[in-house]
Amino acid sequence: MDVITWTGELACHLQAAYRMGREEFAGRLGVHPQTVAGWHARPGIVPRPDMQAALDTLYEKAPPPVRLRFARLTQPPADTAAQALRVAIAVVRRGADVLLVQRRDDGALRWQFPAGIVKPGGTPEAVAISETHGETGVHCAVQEALGERVHPVSGALCGYYLAEYLAGDATNLDAAENASVAWVPVSSLTRFIPPDRIYRPVLDALGVVAA
């Protein structure tokens, strides 16, 4: 079986390979058509685990012509074929608060910073800004890059960007993936995310003292 980490873009490619409209595709997956529309609007998003499983099942049931069309739609250019999965993470600060989203993760709820996948040819700074707005409605501007690391759990190459708040109310605009959005006091950050899961330069940039 092929192992696929589904993104909004790949899900849309599977829809195109099946030659289905959005409502028919949503019905086959057992999701609301708005979820499929969200994948079209935000191709870099990573669906939550139960939707990953539904997409896996639909792909596994695909007849050979559908799989062939999917393979052609997803074939990367030769010079990007070996490129690692890259993720841009926005650390948005507003005064003494920092912006977090509460992600639905395999049946659990976990707080994290807004993030999105950087597609070949894209810039991580732009992704950090656009994903923050797409998830929370908050406009921000990147101030500085805090560094990159290979994430210890996902294995993705993660770039962290300190950003300043510009405008907008923090609102959960992606209810399919997130349970909540909140401004959290920087002093309380490690109550929401364990300090050993936070990239050390992020803690340093926010002035968080962690044991």
C-alpha positions in Angstrom: 0.0 0.0 0.0 1.2 3.5 -0.8 1.9 5.7 2.2 0.5 9.2 1.7 0.5 12.1 4.0 -2.6 13.9 2.7 -2.7 17.6 2.2 -5.6 19.7 0.8 -3.8 19.7 -2.5 -3.5 15.9 -2.7 -7.1 15.5 -1.6 -8.1 17.7 -4.5 -6.0 15.8 -6.9 -7.7 12.6 -5.7 -11.1 14.3 -6.4 -9.9 15.2 -9.9 -8.6 11.7 -10.5 -12.1 10.3 -9.6 -13.6 13.1 -11.8 -16.1 13.9 -9.1 -17.8 17.1 -8.1 -17.2 18.5 -4.6 -20.5 17.2 -3.2 -20.1 13.7 -4.6 -16.5 13.5 -3.4 -17.5 14.8 0.1 -20.3 12.1 0.1 -17.8 9.3 -0.7 -15.6 10.5 2.2 -18.4 11.1 4.6 -17.5 14.7 5.2 -19.3 18.0 4.6 -18.8 19.6 1.2 -17.4 22.7 3.0 -14.5 20.6 4.1 -13.7 19.8 0.5 -14.1 23.5 -0.4 -11.6 24.3 2.4 -9.0 21.9 0.8 -9.4 23.8 -2.5 -9.0 27.2 -0.7 -6.0 26.1 1.4 -4.1 23.4 -0.4 -1.3 23.4 2.2 -3.5 22.3 5.0 -2.9 18.8 6.5 -6.3 17.1 7.2 -6.7 15.6 10.7 -6.0 11.9 11.2 -9.6 10.6 10.7 -9.8 12.3 7.4 -6.4 11.0 6.5 -7.8 7.5 7.1 -10.9 8.2 5.0 -8.7 9.5 2.1 -6.5 6.4 2.4 -9.5 4.2 2.1 -10.9 6.0 -0.9 -7.4 5.8 -2.6 -7.0 2.1 -1.8 -10.4 1.4 -3.4 -9.5 3.4 -6.5 -9.5 1.4 -9.8 -6.2 1.5 -11.9 -7.3 4.4 -14.2 -8.0 6.6 -11.2 -4.7 5.7 -9.6 -2.9 6.5 -12.9 -4.6 9.9 -13.2 -3.7 10.6 -9.5 -0.1 9.7 -10.1 0.1 12.0 -13.1 -1.5 14.9 -11.2 0.9 14.5 -8.3 4.1 13.9 -10.1 6.6 16.6 -9.0 9.1 18.2 -11.3 12.4 16.3 -11.5 14.3 19.0 -9.6 11.9 18.9 -6.6 11.2 15.1 -6.4 13.5 14.6 -3.5 12.5 17.8 -1.6 11.6 17.2 2.0 8.2 18.1 3.4 8.6 21.7 4.6 6.3 23.4 7.2 6.2 27.1 8.1 5.2 27.9 11.7 4.1 31.4 12.8 4.8 32.6 16.3 2.5 35.6 16.4 2.9 37.9 19.4 0.5 40.6 20.5 1.8 42.5 23.5 2.2 39.9 26.3 0.2 37.2 24.4 1.0 34.7 21.7 -1.5 33.1 19.2 -2.3 29.4 19.5 -4.7 27.0 17.7 -6.1 23.9 19.3 -5.6 21.1 16.8 -7.7 18.0 16.6 -5.0 15.3 16.6 -6.0 11.6 16.4 -8.8 12.0 18.9 -6.9 14.4 21.2 -6.8 18.2 21.4 -3.4 19.7 21.3 -2.3 23.4 21.3 0.2 24.5 18.7 1.3 27.6 16.7 -0.4 28.2 13.3 1.4 26.3 10.6 1.1 25.3 6.9 3.0 23.3 4.3 5.4 25.1 2.0 4.9 23.9 -1.6 7.8 23.8 -4.1 8.4 27.3 -5.3 6.6 28.9 -2.3 8.2 31.0 0.4 7.8 30.0 4.1 7.3 33.6 5.3 4.3 33.9 2.9 2.9 30.6 4.1 3.3 31.5 7.8 1.3 34.7 7.1 -1.4 33.2 4.9 -2.0 30.1 7.1 -2.3 32.3 10.2 -5.0 34.4 8.5 -6.7 31.3 7.0 -6.9 29.5 10.4 -7.5 32.4 12.8 -8.5 35.6 10.8 -5.4 37.4 12.3 -3.2 39.5 10.0 0.5 39.4 10.9 3.9 40.4 9.5 7.0 38.3 9.9 9.7 40.0 11.9 12.5 37.4 11.8 13.3 33.8 11.1 14.0 31.9 14.3 15.6 28.9 12.6 14.7 25.4 11.3 14.7 21.9 12.6 13.6 18.4 11.6 10.5 17.9 13.7 11.1 15.0 16.2 7.6 13.6 15.7 6.6 14.3 12.1 10.0 14.3 10.5 9.1 17.5 8.5 11.6 20.3 8.1 10.0 23.1 10.2 10.9 26.8 9.9 9.8 29.1 12.7 9.0 32.7 12.1 8.4 35.4 14.8 5.6 37.7 13.6 3.9 40.8 14.9 0.1 41.2 15.2 -1.4 43.7 12.7 -5.2 43.4 12.9 -8.1 41.0 13.2 -10.0 39.1 15.9 -8.8 35.6 16.7 -11.5 33.4 15.4 -11.6 29.7 14.6 -12.0 29.7 10.8 -11.1 26.1 10.3 -13.5 24.2 12.5 -12.8 21.0 10.6 -9.2 20.9 11.8 -9.1 23.0 14.9 -11.3 23.1 18.0 -10.3 26.5 19.2 -8.1 29.6 18.8 -6.8 31.7 21.6 -4.4 34.5 22.6 -2.4 32.9 25.5 -0.2 34.8 27.9 3.4 34.2 27.0 4.1 33.5 30.7 1.6 30.6 30.5 2.7 29.2 27.2 4.2 26.0 28.7 0.9 25.2 30.4 -0.5 24.8 26.9 2.5 23.2 25.1 5.0 21.2 27.0 8.3 23.0 26.9 10.2 20.0 25.5 8.0 20.2 22.4 8.8 23.8 21.8 11.8 24.7 19.6 14.3 26.3 22.0 14.8 29.5 19.9 11.1 30.1 20.1 11.2 30.1 23.9 14.3 32.4 23.8 12.5 34.9 21.4 9.5 35.0 23.6 11.5 35.3 26.8 10.1 32.1 28.3 12.2 30.5 31.0 11.7 26.8 30.8 13.2 24.2 33.2 
